[in-house]
Amino acid sequence: MRARRLVLAGRLVLAGVLALAACGASTVAPSRPVPLPAAHQVVLDTTPKERRRMLPPEVYLRAYLGWFGGLAPIDVQNRARPKGLFDAWDDYLSALGLPDYKLDLPRQGQTNTLMLATLGRLGEALCVRAAEHDLHARTPLAQRVVFAFDPVPAPSLDDFRTRFDVLHTTFLGYPLRLAPADRVAKFYALYGDVAARHRAKNPLSPDETAWAAVCTALVQHPEAELY
């Protein structure tokens, strides 16, 4: 009985070997060897790098004063201070990162939130003053500093686009047609929101206040730092 089991096991092993041999006869022939692609070496730059730093405050101040008619710093103080838009340069110089040798304060080497907020406050004051001069006072078009267009009350999107293009080119250095497609819609929404919230004339009208807000947003736009 045991011998018979061994014979059956041997036959099963033989059948398996024959089956494998039959399968092997139908295998796909190996393909022609192909050389491996050249290895791409990535070079790691390990040289020390400096941290990203903001431009010196003097660059921003020169740009601000140039955008708004080439004003001297004392002119900004004299024009904005009676309106409550600005105090005095002595109150802002240290916040802007400039050194104060009277108090032995060094120049700030890194950007901080106070510095950015102070620059934004200065831009807001200049935009409001420009709106008062150009729009509220109905200054002739050739004598306007920033808003070199004829405003219309409650402008449509197309009306806003043509006038916004003037400010966009002034502050960002390139025409609106080269800007991202959604930029007009975003600033138009800002215009509408500000105009809706400022119904009283104090002293600017709602539309004049809205244009001042658009101006302020462009002055503080990240791309304004590139030009």
matplotlib code that plots the C-alpha trace (Angstrom):
import matplotlib.pyplot as plt

x = [0.0, 2.8, 4.7, 1.5, 1.3, 4.9, 4.3, 1.2, 3.2, 6.0, 3.5, 2.1, 5.5, 6.3, 3.0, 3.8, 7.3, 5.8, 3.2, 5.9, 7.9, 4.9, 4.2, 7.9, 7.7, 5.1, 6.9, 7.7, 11.2, 13.3, 13.4, 16.5, 18.5, 18.1, 20.6, 19.4, 18.8, 21.5, 21.3, 20.2, 22.4, 20.9, 23.5, 22.6, 23.6, 24.9, 26.4, 25.0, 22.1, 20.9, 17.4, 14.9, 14.8, 12.6, 13.8, 15.2, 12.5, 14.0, 13.1, 9.4, 9.3, 10.8, 8.3, 5.4, 6.4, 7.1, 3.7, 1.9, 3.4, 7.0, 6.3, 8.9, 8.5, 7.7, 4.9, 3.3, 3.3, 2.0, -0.9, -2.0, -1.6, -4.4, -6.8, -5.8, -4.4, -0.8, 1.0, 4.7, 7.6, 9.3, 6.4, 6.9, 10.6, 11.5, 8.4, 9.5, 12.8, 14.9, 17.6, 17.2, 20.6, 19.2, 18.0, 20.8, 18.3, 19.9, 18.4, 16.0, 17.4, 14.3, 10.8, 8.1, 4.4, 4.7, 6.8, 4.3, 1.4, 3.1, 3.8, 0.2, -1.0, 1.2, -0.2, -3.7, -3.1, -1.6, -4.5, -7.1, -5.2, -5.0, -8.7, -9.4, -7.1, -8.0, -11.7, -13.3, -11.8, -12.6, -9.1, -8.6, -7.5, -4.1, -3.3, -4.3, -1.7, -3.2, -6.8, -6.2, -9.7, -13.2, -15.1, -18.7, -21.1, -21.8, -19.7, -20.6, -17.9, -16.8, -16.7, -14.6, -12.3, -11.1, -10.5, -8.9, -6.5, -5.1, -4.4, -3.1, -0.5, 0.6, 1.2, 2.0, 3.9, 2.0, -1.5, -4.5, -4.7, -1.5, -2.9, -4.6, -8.2, -9.9, -8.2, -10.8, -13.6, -11.8, -11.1, -14.6, -16.0, -13.8, -15.1, -18.7, -18.3, -16.6, -19.1, -22.0, -20.6, -19.8, -23.1, -22.2, -20.0, -17.2, -15.7, -15.4, -18.4, -19.0, -17.5, -14.5, -13.9, -14.2, -11.5, -9.3, -9.7, -8.8, -5.7, -4.7, -5.0, -2.8, -0.2, 0.0, -0.1, 2.9, 3.7, 4.1, 7.4, 8.8, 8.7]
y = [0.0, 2.4, 1.5, 2.3, 5.8, 6.5, 5.5, 7.9, 10.7, 10.2, 10.3, 13.6, 15.2, 14.1, 15.5, 18.8, 18.9, 18.1, 20.9, 23.4, 22.4, 22.8, 26.3, 27.2, 26.4, 29.2, 32.0, 35.3, 35.7, 38.3, 41.7, 43.3, 45.0, 48.8, 51.0, 52.8, 56.6, 58.9, 59.7, 63.3, 64.6, 67.2, 69.5, 70.7, 74.3, 74.3, 77.8, 80.0, 82.3, 85.6, 85.9, 87.7, 91.3, 94.2, 97.2, 100.0, 102.4, 105.2, 103.4, 103.1, 106.7, 107.9, 105.9, 107.2, 110.8, 110.4, 108.8, 111.6, 114.5, 114.6, 116.0, 116.8, 115.1, 118.4, 119.0, 115.7, 116.7, 120.2, 119.0, 115.9, 117.1, 119.6, 116.9, 114.5, 112.1, 112.4, 113.6, 114.3, 112.4, 112.1, 109.9, 107.5, 107.3, 104.6, 102.6, 102.7, 101.2, 104.4, 105.1, 107.8, 109.0, 111.3, 108.3, 106.0, 103.7, 101.7, 100.9, 97.9, 95.1, 93.0, 93.5, 93.5, 94.1, 97.6, 98.7, 97.4, 98.9, 102.3, 102.2, 101.3, 104.2, 106.6, 105.3, 105.7, 109.3, 110.1, 108.5, 110.4, 113.6, 112.9, 112.2, 115.5, 117.4, 115.6, 114.6, 116.5, 119.9, 119.2, 120.0, 120.3, 117.0, 118.3, 119.3, 116.1, 114.1, 110.5, 110.4, 111.5, 110.6, 111.9, 109.9, 108.9, 108.2, 104.5, 103.4, 100.2, 97.5, 98.9, 102.4, 101.2, 99.2, 102.2, 104.4, 101.6, 101.1, 104.5, 103.8, 100.3, 101.6, 104.3, 102.1, 98.7, 99.9, 97.9, 98.2, 96.3, 94.0, 92.2, 91.7, 88.5, 88.1, 88.4, 91.6, 94.0, 92.0, 92.0, 95.8, 96.5, 94.6, 96.6, 99.8, 98.8, 97.7, 101.0, 103.2, 101.3, 101.8, 105.5, 107.4, 110.6, 113.2, 113.5, 115.3, 112.9, 111.5, 107.7, 107.4, 109.6, 107.5, 104.3, 105.6, 106.5, 102.9, 101.5, 103.7, 102.6, 98.9, 99.5, 101.3, 98.4, 95.7, 93.3, 94.1, 97.8, 96.8, 95.7, 99.0]
z = [0.0, 0.9, -2.3, -4.3, -2.7, -3.6, -7.2, -7.4, -5.8, -8.3, -11.1, -9.8, -9.6, -13.1, -14.4, -12.8, -14.3, -17.8, -17.3, -16.4, -19.4, -21.7, -20.3, -20.7, -24.4, -24.9, -23.0, -24.7, -26.0, -24.2, -25.8, -27.2, -24.4, -24.3, -22.7, -19.5, -19.8, -18.7, -15.0, -14.2, -11.5, -9.1, -7.7, -4.2, -3.5, 0.0, 0.0, 2.8, 1.9, 3.4, 4.7, 2.5, 3.5, 2.7, 0.7, 2.8, 4.1, 2.1, -1.2, -0.1, 1.0, -2.2, -4.2, -2.1, -2.4, -6.2, -6.8, -5.1, -7.0, -5.9, -2.5, 0.0, 3.4, 5.1, 2.5, 3.4, 7.1, 6.5, 4.2, 6.1, 9.7, 9.8, 8.5, 11.2, 8.6, 9.8, 12.9, 12.5, 10.9, 14.3, 15.3, 12.4, 11.6, 14.2, 13.3, 9.6, 10.6, 10.2, 12.7, 15.3, 16.4, 19.0, 20.9, 19.8, 18.0, 15.2, 11.9, 11.9, 9.7, 9.5, 8.4, 11.1, 11.3, 12.8, 9.9, 7.3, 9.2, 9.3, 5.6, 5.0, 7.2, 5.3, 2.0, 3.3, 4.3, 0.9, -1.0, 1.0, 0.5, -3.2, -3.4, -1.7, -4.1, -7.4, -7.0, -4.2, -5.2, -8.9, -9.9, -13.7, -15.2, -16.3, -12.7, -10.9, -9.1, -9.0, -10.1, -13.7, -14.9, -14.8, -12.1, -12.5, -9.6, -9.0, -12.0, -13.9, -14.2, -17.6, -16.2, -13.3, -15.5, -17.6, -14.6, -12.5, -15.4, -14.8, -11.1, -11.8, -14.3, -11.9, -8.9, -10.3, -13.4, -16.1, -17.8, -16.5, -19.6, -18.4, -14.9, -13.6, -15.0, -11.6, -10.5, -11.8, -10.2, -6.8, -6.8, -8.1, -5.2, -2.8, -4.4, -4.1, -0.5, 0.6, -1.2, 0.4, 3.9, 3.6, 2.9, 4.7, 3.2, 5.7, 3.8, 0.8, -1.0, -1.0, -4.5, -3.6, -0.4, -2.5, -4.9, -2.0, -0.7, -4.2, -4.2, -0.7, -1.7, -4.8, -2.8, -0.4, -3.2, -3.1, -6.7, -5.9, -4.3, -7.7, -9.5]

ax = plt.figure().add_subplot(projection="3d")
ax.plot(x, y, z, "-o")
ax.set_aspect("equal")
plt.show()
